Each structure stands twice: as structure tokens, then as C-alpha cells.
Amino acid sequence: MRRVEQVVDGTPPGPARDALEQFLPRVDLVARAARARCLQAQLDSPSSQLLVPGGAAGEVHRSVTRTATACAQVAEAAAMVRVAETFDPASIASVERAVVKAETLAGLR
């Protein structure tokens, strides 16, 4: 989540920044859902190390890892919006697709 915030913070005021700011609450929910999943996994199968409990055949670890990767893809798409010299609706659409993927992986859709 912090990486996405940093991209938005570095975006000059205007339509691109306004569009990116609309995604922040959604990405925050994804991060909270992933954290909740980790906390529940720790309750279900306590670990004394800095490891995500694997659950059934590593399902929890795989789910959290895929969700984190999707969040990184959101940040990457947002960065592409930031570096563009003009507002491009297609770039905003790519951020939307990345957010939807992250929401889906986090179980929010």
C-alpha cells in the first residue's frame, strides 16, 4: 500500500492524480484483507518464525504472495500514469484492471 501512496504523492495535481487517488481506498482494503488472512493463518497454525503458515499445501502462502504481487502491479501501473506527460484514460484503465485483480485475489470480489 505504501508504494502506491508514494506514486500518488509524487503525481502532480490534475486529472491523473485525481484518478489515482480514487484507487487508494480499494488498495488499502486489499492490504487489510491480506493482513487479516495472515493473522487468521497464524491463529490456525501458529509459527514462531517469520514465515506465513502454509495451511493446506501452502495455500495461504500462495494466496498472500499472489495478492502482494498484484498490489505491486497496481503500483507499477500507477507509476506509468505518473510518468506520462498527458492524461491517458487507457493508463487509468490498466490501473483499474490491476486493482480488480488484487481485489479478486484478496477475496474482495
Residue, then its C-alpha position, 0 to 999 in steps of 0.5 A: m500500500r505504501r508504494v502506491e501512496q508514494v506514486v500518488d504523492g509524487t503525481p502532480p495535481g490534475p486529472a491523473r492524480d485525481a484518478l489515482e487517488q480514487f484507487l487508494p481506498r480499494v488498495d488499502l482494503v486489499a492490504r487489510a484483507a491480506r493482513a487479516r488472512c495472515l493473522q487468521a493463518q497464524l491463529d490456525s497454525p501458529s509459527s514462531q518464525l517469520l514465515v506465513p503458515g502454509g495451511a493446506a499445501g501452502e495455500v495461504h502462502r500462495s494466496v498472500t504472495r499472489t495478492a502482494t504481487a498484484c498490489a505491486q502491479v497496481a503500483e507499477a501501473a500507477a507509476m506509468v500514469r505518473v510518468a506520462e506527460t498527458f492524461d491517458p484514460a487507457s493508463i487509468a484503465s490498466v490501473e483499474r484492471a490491476v486493482v480488480k485483480a488484487e481485489t479478486l485475489a484478496g477475496l474482495r470480489 
